[in-house]
Amino acid sequence: MQDRRLKTLLSSEQIRAGVGRLAERIAADFRGQEPVVIGVLTGSIVLLADLIRQIDLPLQVGLVQARSYRGAATVPGRLEIHAELLPDVRGRDVLLVDDIFDTGRTLAALVRQIAALGPGSLRSAVLLRKRERQEVQLEPDYFVFEIPNVFVVGYGLDYRDSYRHLPYLAQLDEADLVGADLGPGG
């Protein structure tokens, strides 16, 4: 993967500052509550770890896996949701955290599934938003950065299970994508 061309879109400093602002907003909005923060595996794991350390509230953490991209795919397939790692959210205030809001189909499906579990409230937060690819009416309650319709990697987002470890967000050159449609990038 060394030969791939990456163009930095957001530096680690920009991401750190943005996540800090998000944590402050969430802490203010959930003041007096003990939310359940649910991260969507695997893309949100870096954001989830950074975010929960900065939210100045007692909280509980859970995980859910939702994926529609496999291997070299850049076009989504059938969405699979695995909620076995979720804590009991009945009557609780829930914050669902995902890496990117692209078409919005994944977040919309997750919101429906978690809402069916009877939380007291349910909000969503994403690091990145691609407004021009949105296909659903749902709007994330929080987003940190709006980005153009490019394929991005780093800070948890991957291409073919690589690049998640990068501390910054980068655009992967279109020439390096197999079957590219400029999907979410993770």
Backbone as a ProteinNet text record, in pm:
[ID]
protein_1_A
[PRIMARY]
MQDRRLKTLLSSEQIRAGVGRLAERIAADFRGQEPVVIGVLTGSIVLLADLIRQIDLPLQVGLVQARSYRGAATVPGRLEIHAELLPDVRGRDVLLVDDIFDTGRTLAALVRQIAALGPGSLRSAVLLRKRERQEVQLEPDYFVFEIPNVFVVGYGLDYRDSYRHLPYLAQLDEADLVGADLGPGG
[TERTIARY]
81.5	0	86.1	217.1	306.8	294.2	258.6	257.1	129.8	35.8	-88	-62	-137.3	-119.7	-226	-179.4	-269.7	-252.2	-363.6	-362.7	-431.2	-360.1	-417.7	-537.2	-649.6	-772.2	-791.9	-767.3	-775.5	-656.5	-583	-465.9	-509.5	-417.3	-448.9	-484.3	-422.3	-453.7	-596.2	-637.5	-773.9	-875.9	-846.9	-938.2	-945.8	-832	-829.5	-913.8	-896.8	-974.1	-1123.4	-1158	-1297.9	-1363.8	-1292.3	-1345.8	-1362	-1270.6	-1282.7	-1408.2	-1435.3	-1557.6	-1682.3	-1678	-1791.4	-1814.2	-1708	-1720	-1780.6	-1739.8	-1795.4	-1944.8	-1985.2	-2127.7	-2209.7	-2157.6	-2228.3	-2239.3	-2130.1	-2133	-2235.6	-2245.5	-2343.2	-2486.1	-2508	-2642.3	-2689.9	-2596.7	-2631.5	-2606.4	-2581.2	-2554.1	-2661.8	-2617.9	-2711	-2758.7	-2713.5	-2751.9	-2628.7	-2651.9	-2544	-2568.3	-2524.3	-2559.2	-2488.7	-2550.7	-2487.6	-2434.7	-2303.8	-2241	-2211.6	-2273	-2260	-2179	-2065.6	-1981.5	-2013.6	-2008.2	-2033.8	-1899.1	-1883.9	-1758.8	-1753.2	-1640.2	-1509.9	-1462.5	-1523.5	-1476.8	-1476.4	-1567.6	-1576.5	-1486.1	-1410.5	-1338.2	-1237.9	-1169.1	-1071.9	-1146.4	-1250.6	-1332.2	-1393.5	-1450.4	-1514	-1415.1	-1295.5	-1194.6	-1156.8	-1132.6	-1095.7	-1211.5	-1330.9	-1448	-1484.5	-1493	-1538.3	-1439.3	-1312	-1213.3	-1229.5	-1299.1	-1315.6	-1454.6	-1548.3	-1682.8	-1679.2	-1701.4	-1691.7	-1824.6	-1860.7	-1982.9	-1959.8	-2030.9	-2028.9	-2103.9	-2053.8	-2119.5	-2090.7	-2167.5	-2148.2	-2120.5	-2039.9	-2002	-2052.3	-2102.4	-2143.5	-2096	-2104.9	-2061	-2165.8	-2174.4	-2259.8	-2179.7	-2197	-2127.8	-2228.7	-2199.7	-2282	-2186.6	-2206.9	-2117.9	-2189.1	-2150.8	-2204.7	-2093.6	-1970.2	-1855.6	-1769	-1722.1	-1637	-1516.5	-1399.9	-1278.4	-1250.9	-1238.3	-1204.3	-1325.6	-1443	-1565	-1564.4	-1607.4	-1629.9	-1776.4	-1855.5	-1999.3	-2066.1	-2160.7	-2219.7	-2298.8	-2290.8	-2371.7	-2486	-2532.5	-2640.8	-2589.8	-2662.8	-2623.9	-2650.1	-2548.6	-2561.7	-2538.9	-2627.9	-2614.7	-2605.7	-2502	-2481.6	-2480.6	-2581.3	-2598.7	-2572.6	-2497.7	-2474.5	-2396.9	-2320.8	-2237.6	-2305.9	-2433.5	-2505.7	-2547.6	-2529.1	-2585.6	-2736.9	-2804.9	-2948.1	-2967.7	-3039.2	-3059.5	-3201.2	-3283.4	-3421.8	-3429	-3495.7	-3514	-3390	-3280.8	-3154.5	-3139.4	-3054.4	-3020.2	-2903.1	-2921.1	-2823.8	-2765.5	-2634.1	-2564	-2498.4	-2538.8	-2484.8	-2373.6	-2252.4	-2134.9	-2087	-2078.8	-2028.4	-1921.8	-1843.8	-1734	-1779.1	-1870.9	-1905.4	-2053.2	-2112.5	-2250.7	-2240.4	-2255.5	-2240.2	-2379.5	-2430.8	-2568.9	-2667.2	-2622.1	-2706.7	-2784.3	-2776.6	-2854.5	-2812.3	-2681.8	-2635.5	-2686.5	-2668	-2712	-2863.8	-2937.6	-3083.7	-3126.7	-3062.3	-3095.6	-3060.6	-2947.2	-2907.1	-3000.5	-3039.8	-3132.7	-3264.3	-3313.9	-3439	-3422.7	-3312.2	-3291.4	-3277	-3201.7	-3181.9	-3308.7	-3380.6	-3507.3	-3605.4	-3602.3	-3691.1	-3658.5	-3540.7	-3501.3	-3551.2	-3618.3	-3683.4	-3594.9	-3498.5	-3419.8	-3506.2	-3462.6	-3532.7	-3515.3	-3396	-3368	-3257.9	-3251	-3151.9	-3102.5	-2972.3	-2908	-2793.2	-2748.7	-2639.4	-2530.5	-2406.5	-2291.1	-2200.7	-2151.1	-2057.4	-1940.4	-1825.7	-1709	-1722.6	-1761.9	-1763.5	-1902	-1930	-2057.3	-2031.3	-2091.2	-2087.6	-2230	-2262.9	-2400.8	-2448.3	-2361.5	-2406.7	-2439.9	-2403.8	-2436.3	-2556.8	-2610.9	-2718.9	-2841.5	-2894.8	-3012.5	-3130.2	-3114.9	-3220.8	-3260.8	-3378.7	-3427.4	-3357.3	-3308	-3243.2	-3125.1	-3111.7	-2996.6	-2923.1	-2788.8	-2717.9	-2735.2	-2747.6	-2762.8	-2634.8	-2522.6	-2392.4	-2304.9	-2229.7	-2122.4	-2009	-1886.9	-1769.9	-1725	-1710.7	-1661.3	-1749.8	-1774.4	-1838.3	-1726.5	-1728.8	-1622.8	-1682.9	-1600.4	-1649.4	-1665.7	-1722.5	-1748.4	-1620.5	-1530.3	-1405.3	-1391.9	-1310	-1288.6	-1181.4	-1215.6	-1123.9	-1083.7	-962.1	-907.6	-838.8	-812.9	-744.6	-842.2	-789.3	-868.2	-986.5	-959	-1059.7	-1118.9	-1115	-1171.1	-1065.9	-1112.4	-1017	-1045	-948.3	-965.5	-899.1	-978.9	-930.1	-860.7	-920.3	-873.7	-737.9	-697.4	-573.3	-604.6	-511.2	-512.2	-590.4	-659.6	-735.8	-646.9	-522.4	-428.4	-379	-399.3	-347	-410.7	-332.2	-387.8	-453.9	-456	-515.2	-611.3	-686.2	-779.5	-720.1	-716.9	-657.8	-752.6	-739.3	-812.1	-725.6	-784.1	-713.6	-735.9	-630.5	-637.6	-730.4	-816.1	-911.7	-843.1	-724.3	-652.2	-615.5	-615	-578.7	-697.8	-817.1	-937.4	-979.2	-1016.7	-1066.6	-1217.7	-1274.3	-1420	-1475.4	-1406.4	-1441.7	-1575.5	-1652.9	-1768.3	-1763	-1651.3	-1628.6	-1725.1	-1740.9	-1823.6	-1762	-1803.5	-1765.5	-1619.1	-1550.4	-1411.3	-1396.5	-1472.4	-1453.7	-1574.7
-120.5	0	127.4	114.7	229.9	314.4	255.2	328.6	410.6	402.8	479.8	627.4	712.9	856.8	911.1	973.2	1030.2	1181.3	1251.6	1397.3	1430.9	1496.7	1530	1623.1	1581.6	1661	1734.8	1665.3	1724.7	1674.5	1765.3	1727.8	1670.4	1603.5	1549	1661.5	1778.7	1893.2	1942.8	1950.1	1992.9	1893.8	1766.1	1664	1672.2	1683.5	1692.7	1811.1	1926.5	2045.3	2023.9	1963.6	1938.6	1841.7	1736.3	1638.6	1704.6	1792.9	1866.4	1952.3	2021.6	2102.8	2015.7	1900.2	1806.8	1758.4	1721.3	1673.2	1779.8	1904	2013.8	2029.4	2023.1	2035.4	1922.1	1801.1	1684.1	1693	1728.8	1740.9	1845	1954.9	2058.7	2008.4	1941.4	1894.1	1779.7	1699.3	1584.7	1612.5	1737.1	1773.4	1717.8	1655	1596.3	1457.1	1406.4	1273.2	1182.2	1054.7	956.4	876.9	933.4	871.9	738.8	662.1	543.8	587.5	581.1	620.2	491.8	479.6	358.4	389.4	322.3	338.5	233.9	275.9	186	131.9	0.1	-65.3	-77.1	-67.4	-50.1	93.7	163.7	296.2	400.2	392.1	497.2	473.5	366.1	329.6	436	498.8	602.5	725.7	767.2	879.9	850.2	732.3	694.6	705.5	651.4	654.7	798.6	881	1020.2	1098	1073.8	1149.1	1119.6	992.4	961	1008.1	1019	1071.2	1219.7	1288.6	1433.4	1476.6	1384.3	1418.9	1416.5	1530.1	1543.1	1506.4	1378.1	1323.8	1177.3	1124	977.8	919.3	812.2	752.5	603.7	535.7	393.9	381.1	282.2	265.1	130.2	130.5	8.6	12.5	-100.4	-110.9	-184	-145.5	-214.3	-223.1	-332.4	-345.2	-334	-245	-229.4	-217.4	-300.7	-289.1	-329.5	-258.7	-290.4	-295.3	-266.4	-270.2	-389.3	-464	-579.7	-575	-604.2	-615.5	-491	-506.7	-395.7	-313.6	-346.9	-278.6	-131.9	-48.3	93.1	128	27.9	42.9	-41.6	15.1	-61.4	-181.4	-287.6	-406.6	-407.3	-526.3	-540.9	-501.8	-418.2	-373.6	-483.2	-514.2	-610.6	-537.1	-558.8	-495.5	-604.4	-596.9	-692	-612.1	-632.2	-552.1	-629.5	-738.5	-824.1	-753.2	-650.2	-581.6	-458.9	-442.9	-327.7	-352.1	-252.2	-263.2	-239.1	-262	-234.6	-82.9	-35.7	108.5	152.3	59.8	91.3	206.8	315.7	431.7	519.7	485	559	663.4	762.7	862.1	806.5	793.9	726.4	823.4	813.6	886.6	783.1	778.7	686.8	759.7	701.8	766.9	685.2	751.6	686.1	774.3	714.8	787.9	885.7	840.8	923.2	909.7	1021.4	1025.6	1051	943.9	949.9	948.4	832.5	825.1	840.4	803.4	809.5	681.8	585.7	462.5	382.3	376.1	300.5	364.5	494.8	562.3	553.1	567.3	557.9	419	315.5	178.4	156.7	207.8	193.8	270.1	388.6	468.2	392.5	334.6	256.2	138.2	66.9	-52.1	-14.4	88.6	128.1	190.8	267.5	325.6	216	103.1	-9.2	-71	-41.8	-94.5	-6.6	104.7	187	282.1	349.6	446	565.8	634.5	755.7	865.5	876.1	968.8	907.1	951.6	897.9	1010	1034.1	1133.1	1065	1129.3	1072.6	1176.8	1128.5	1214.7	1145.9	1222.6	1171.1	1267.4	1213.1	1297.7	1372.1	1301.2	1356.3	1349	1447.4	1449.2	1484.7	1405	1432.3	1466.9	1592.3	1635.3	1595.7	1601.8	1577.1	1431.4	1338.6	1195.9	1149.9	1236.5	1198	1148.2	1032.2	970.4	956.7	994.5	976.8	1111.3	1114.1	1236.6	1263.9	1159.6	1171.6	1268.3	1349.8	1439.5	1400.4	1390.8	1363.4	1482.7	1454.7	1563.1	1645.1	1579	1645.3	1595.5	1685.8	1645	1744.5	1697.5	1781.4	1852.4	1778.6	1836.8	1796	1891.5	1859.7	1848.8	1739.8	1718.1	1700.3	1721	1699.8	1551.1	1520.9	1383.4	1318.7	1286.5	1218.2	1097.5	1000.4	881.2	912.2	895.6	933.8	814.4	822.6	720.5	789.5	710.4	761.4	788.9	803	831	734.3	606.8	502.3	454.8	538.1	499.8	424.5	326.9	240.5	229	171.1	120.1	-16.2	-120	-257.8	-291.1	-246.3	-270.8	-208.6	-109.8	-36.6	110.2	179	324	368.2	279.9	321.5	389.1	348.8	394.5	537.5	595.4	730	829.5	919.7	1016.9	1136.4	1137.9	1245.3	1184.1	1268.4	1223.7	1258.1	1160	1181.5	1137.4	1203.4	1164.7	1065.1	952.3	852.2	884.7	891.1	925.7	828.8	882.7	799.8	690	716.2	617.2	493.8	506.6	395.4	313.1	351.4	280.5	178.1	60.1	-45.7	-31.4	-11.8	-1	120	232.3	349.3	410.2	447.7	533.6	647	660.3	762.7	748.9	625.7	596.9	656.3	613.3	679	669.8	564.9	556.5	488.7	389.8	318.2	244.2
0	0	0	6	7.5	-118.1	-232.8	-357.8	-378.6	-290.7	-304.9	-274.4	-342.2	-326.6	-230.3	-122.8	-23.9	-19.9	-13.4	-1.3	130.2	220.7	350.9	333.1	391.3	386.5	519.2	630.7	764.4	845	904.4	983.8	1118.3	1184.5	1316.7	1413.5	1397.8	1484.7	1459.7	1333.9	1301.9	1358	1343.9	1395.8	1547.1	1613.7	1760.6	1808.6	1744.7	1783.1	1757	1643.4	1610.9	1707.3	1743.5	1838.6	1976.4	2011.9	2138.2	2141.3	2029.7	2021.1	2030.1	1963.9	1969	2112	2180.8	2318.8	2409.2	2392	2473.6	2447.7	2321.4	2286.8	2344.6	2332.7	2385.1	2536.4	2602.8	2749	2792.7	2721.1	2755.2	2731	2618.7	2584.3	2673.1	2724.7	2808.9	2957.8	2993.9	3133.6	3225	3334.8	3430.2	3392.1	3279.3	3233.6	3236.3	3226.7	3215.9	3087.3	2973.1	2845.1	2819.3	2730.6	2674.3	2538.1	2521	2395.4	2318	2201.3	2121.1	1996	1982.1	1864.7	1760.4	1633.6	1522.3	1473.6	1488.3	1446.9	1295.5	1236.7	1297.8	1278.3	1186.7	1148.9	1258.2	1354.3	1455.7	1575.9	1578	1700.3	1744.2	1650.9	1685.8	1739.2	1668.1	1713.8	1849.8	1866.2	1992.3	2108.3	2090.8	2197.4	2232.8	2131.9	2158.4	2219.8	2170.2	2214.7	2359.5	2398.7	2534.4	2639.9	2603.7	2700.3	2722.1	2632.7	2644.3	2690.3	2695.1	2742.7	2894.5	2954	3099	3165.2	3152.2	3211	3243.3	3342	3356.8	3237.7	3182.2	3066.6	3060.1	2980.2	2953.4	2804.3	2766.8	2626.9	2575.9	2455.5	2387.9	2244.4	2177.2	2038.7	1956.1	1830.9	1735.1	1605.5	1534.5	1406.7	1293.9	1201.8	1082.5	965.3	865.6	751.2	623.4	518.4	387.1	283.1	324.1	233.7	271.6	173.1	198.8	107.2	161	81.2	0.4	-131.5	-220	-260.9	-212.4	-256	-217.4	-310.2	-280.6	-302.8	-341	-358.3	-250.4	-175	-65.8	-114.1	-33.4	-56.8	43.2	78.2	176.1	315	384.8	518	619.7	698.6	807.7	938.5	1035.8	1166.9	1272	1353.5	1462.7	1593.1	1675	1795.8	1924.2	1915.6	2032.2	2144.2	2112	2211.1	2271.9	2246.4	2300.6	2445.8	2530.7	2665.9	2659.5	2770.1	2776.1	2768.5	2668.5	2650	2685	2729.6	2761.2	2862.1	2820.6	2906.4	2923.1	2858.4	2872.4	2762	2787.7	2687	2606.5	2475.5	2390	2288.6	2270.5	2165.1	2074.4	1950.5	1850.8	1775.3	1774.5	1714.9	1595	1478.9	1358.2	1294.6	1205.5	1145.2	1037.7	950.1	834.7	800	762.9	713.9	564.8	488.3	343.5	282	245.9	197.5	312.8	432.7	550.7	576.6	485	500.9	623.9	650.8	767.8	896.1	909.5	1031.5	1046.9	939.4	947.3	995.2	943.6	985.7	1132	1174.7	1314.8	1408	1368.5	1450.5	1465.8	1357.7	1366.1	1461.7	1449.1	1532.5	1679.7	1709.7	1849.5	1906	1824.7	1870.5	1910.4	1841.4	1873.7	2009.8	2064.4	2195.8	2310.6	2278.4	2380	2459	2395.8	2472.9	2514.6	2621.1	2661.9	2559	2501.7	2393.3	2307.3	2183.4	2090.6	2000.7	2005.2	1918.2	1845.2	1737.1	1658.1	1635.9	1629.2	1603.7	1502.9	1407.4	1308.5	1296.4	1262.8	1239.6	1108.3	1004	868.6	807.3	723.6	652.4	506.9	416.4	272.9	231.6	235.5	209.7	69.5	-29.1	-166.8	-196.1	-108.2	-130.3	-48.6	34.4	125	49.8	95.1	32.7	128.6	254.4	354.2	413.4	475.5	539.9	672.7	736.4	866	861	963.2	978.1	1105.1	1100.5	1226	1320.1	1449.6	1547.2	1559.8	1541.5	1548.8	1434.4	1374.2	1284.1	1302.4	1280	1305.3	1178.5	1069.8	945.7	829.1	739	612.7	510.1	431.9	334.8	195.5	92.5	-44.4	-73.2	-187.2	-227.4	-280.9	-189.3	-222.6	-131.3	-172.3	-91.6	11.6	140.7	247.5	332.6	385.3	473.1	590.4	693.2	811.4	923.6	1042.9	1162.8	1174.1	1146.7	1158.6	1027.7	924.5	795.1	714.8	635.7	567.1	418.5	350.9	216.1	215.8	191.6	191.5	323.7	432.7	569.2	600.6	526.2	554.1	580.4	639.4	664.1	787.1	857.3	975.5	1079.4	1085.8	1188.3	1168.5	1051.1	1025.8	1122.3	1181.6	1276.1	1208	1077	998.4	897.6	829.5	727.5	591.6	502.3	370.8	261	148.4	28.6	-45.5	-79.3	-158	-305.3	-382.1	-523.4	-596.9	-681.8	-756.2	-836.9	-885.4	-965.2	-882.7	-749.6	-662.3	-617.5	-655.5	-613.7	-717.6	-672.1	-759.2	-766	-884.3	-899.2	-827.4	-834	-754.7	-794.4	-691.7	-709.1	-608.2	-540.4	-438.2	-321.3	-274.3	-156.9	-32.2	85.1	208.6	245.9	210.4	249.8	383.1	411.2	536.7	579.5
[MASK]
++++++++++++++++++++++++++++++++++++++++++++++++++++++++++++++++++++++++++++++++++++++++++++++++++++++++++++++++++++++++++++++++++++++++++++++++++++++++++++++++++++++++++++++++++++++++++

